[in-house]
Amino acid sequence: MARPIILHEGPATKKWNFPVAEATSLEKGDFISMESAYCVLMDLVSEDATFLGIANGNIVASTGGAADETAGVIEVLLECIIECDSTSATYTPGQDVKYAGENAVVDAGSNDTIMWSLESKATATRLICLVDVVALQKLFAVAATSG
């Protein structure tokens, strides 16, 4: 599998440094989820509710965790445009895609969405996608307002 490529980063307000789970190695472009308040490599389709974004740096075997919060910190893009591997299928702009394996996506069929296709492509094995974790309204839920 080819590494995901970050094509465009969102504004400074859409990226942040987050603590990394102890003994975790991450690379730029990795899909990140939150487990017990720490960043880990996304490894299950059911982690869509804790999908945090895309790693914007590298960290090798973090020594992070409660004992040393600064030892394991990585910048995560909450909003960006990436090119990543995809399961061969036909994609259209705005189509929901979900986790399909290490740093790869597949048609979500509106379930477990983590990002959206930006391309109209048949039999795509690489796909340009929009990541916007706040717009997903999963990890960062938007409360309804009365008006």
C-alpha distance (Angstrom), angle and dihedral (degrees) to the residues before:
residue distance angle dihedral
M1 . . .
A2 3.78 . .
R3 3.81 119.7 .
P4 3.81 116.3 -103.2
I5 3.80 113.1 -103.1
I6 3.81 120.9 -140.5
L7 3.81 105.1 -137.4
H8 3.82 98.5 176.1
E9 3.79 134.1 7.3
G10 3.78 121.1 -144.0
P11 3.81 122.5 -124.5
A12 3.81 121.4 -60.6
T13 3.81 88.8 -98.7
K14 3.81 89.4 62.8
K15 3.80 98.2 60.2
W16 3.76 131.3 62.1
N17 3.80 143.0 169.0
F18 3.79 112.5 -105.5
P19 3.82 130.9 -175.7
V20 3.80 116.6 -102.2
A21 3.81 124.4 -136.9
E22 3.80 114.6 -105.5
A23 3.83 116.5 -89.3
T24 3.84 90.8 16.1
S25 3.81 123.2 139.6
L26 3.80 118.0 -161.9
E27 3.80 133.3 177.1
K28 3.78 133.1 -156.5
G29 3.81 108.1 -82.7
D30 3.82 96.3 27.1
F31 3.81 117.8 140.0
I32 3.82 106.4 -116.0
S33 3.81 130.3 -154.4
M34 3.80 130.4 -179.3
E35 3.80 120.4 -116.2
S36 3.81 120.0 175.8
A37 3.85 90.3 -15.9
Y38 3.85 93.7 -53.2
C39 3.81 134.3 103.6
V40 3.80 117.5 -109.7
L41 3.79 134.8 167.1
M42 3.81 108.5 -85.8
D43 3.79 107.9 -113.6
L44 3.83 107.8 160.6
V45 3.81 132.7 58.8
S46 3.83 87.6 -136.5
E47 3.83 89.7 64.6
D48 3.81 90.3 79.9
A49 3.83 89.2 106.8
T50 3.83 90.1 58.1
F51 3.82 97.5 37.9
L52 3.81 104.7 135.6
G53 3.80 102.9 179.9
I54 3.80 140.9 -100.6
A55 3.82 125.5 -31.9
N56 3.80 111.4 -115.2
G57 3.78 97.1 -166.5
N58 3.78 144.4 17.7
I59 3.77 131.0 -91.7
V60 3.79 123.4 178.5
A61 3.81 119.8 -152.4
S62 3.78 96.1 -25.6
T63 3.77 117.6 -138.0
G64 3.80 88.2 -158.0
G65 3.74 127.1 125.2
A66 3.78 131.8 100.8
A67 3.82 94.3 -42.9
D68 3.81 94.3 62.0
E69 3.81 116.7 11.1
T70 3.82 94.6 -177.3
A71 3.80 97.7 51.7
G72 3.78 94.0 71.7
V73 3.80 111.5 38.9
I74 3.81 127.5 134.1
E75 3.78 133.2 -179.4
V76 3.79 111.1 -117.2
L77 3.81 124.1 -163.7
L78 3.80 109.8 -135.6
E79 3.81 89.6 -175.2
C80 3.80 127.2 29.8
I81 3.79 146.0 117.2
I82 3.79 115.9 -108.1
E83 3.77 139.5 176.7
C84 3.79 112.3 -138.8
D85 3.79 142.4 159.4
S86 3.79 116.3 -79.0
T87 3.77 136.7 -171.4
S88 3.80 108.1 -101.7
A89 3.80 106.9 -91.9
T90 3.79 142.0 115.9
Y91 3.80 113.2 -81.6
T92 3.81 133.1 -170.5
P93 3.82 131.1 -166.5
G94 3.80 111.7 -81.7
Q95 3.80 93.8 19.2
D96 3.81 114.9 145.7
V97 3.80 114.3 -114.6
K98 3.79 129.5 -172.6
Y99 3.80 139.3 -164.4
A100 3.81 112.2 -69.7
G101 3.79 103.4 171.6
E102 3.78 136.1 -46.0
N103 3.82 105.8 -9.4
A104 3.82 93.1 -26.2
V105 3.81 134.4 113.6
V106 3.80 139.9 -150.6
D107 3.82 135.4 -172.0
A108 3.81 105.7 -68.4
G109 3.78 98.7 -158.4
S110 3.85 83.9 -143.5
N111 3.84 92.3 -60.1
D112 3.82 124.6 110.9
T113 3.84 93.2 -2.6
I114 3.82 116.4 -175.4
M115 3.83 100.3 164.8
W116 3.81 143.7 -7.7
S117 3.80 133.4 -109.7
L118 3.81 116.0 -113.3
E119 3.79 94.3 -170.8
S120 3.76 139.7 76.1
K121 3.78 101.6 -140.7
A122 3.80 138.7 149.8
T123 3.82 120.6 -142.7
A124 3.80 91.2 -0.6
T125 3.80 118.6 -177.1
R126 3.85 92.5 173.7
L127 3.78 119.8 41.2
I128 3.81 136.5 -174.2
C129 3.80 109.5 -133.6
L130 3.80 140.6 -178.3
V131 3.81 115.9 -126.9
D132 3.83 116.1 -163.1
V133 3.79 110.7 157.1
V134 3.81 94.0 -177.7
A135 3.84 91.6 52.7
L136 3.83 89.5 52.0
Q137 3.83 87.4 66.2
K138 3.80 92.9 -152.0
L139 3.81 111.6 101.4
F140 3.82 90.4 19.8
A141 3.79 102.1 38.4
V142 3.78 117.0 -163.0
A143 3.80 111.3 -134.8
A144 3.80 118.0 -133.2
T145 3.78 114.3 -113.4
S146 3.76 126.5 -146.3
G147 3.73 116.4 -129.3
